[in-house]
């Protein structure tokens, strides 16, 4: 399980953009977004934490390892 705090992810559209970016890196990953705590949890099958973090950054958000 890889988790990130994404404090600038504030709405459902943001959550969708983050999820889409993560799925582009690892299609079979299980992604859980919690807007109440501004966290993203990923059960990655092939991507590394660095690749996932970079994907979130490319989507325009600032992930911090949780």
Secondary structure, 3 states (H helix, E strand, C coil): CEEEECCCCCCHHHHHHHHHHHHHHCCCCEEEEECCCCEEEEECCCCCHHHHHHHHHHCCCCCEEC
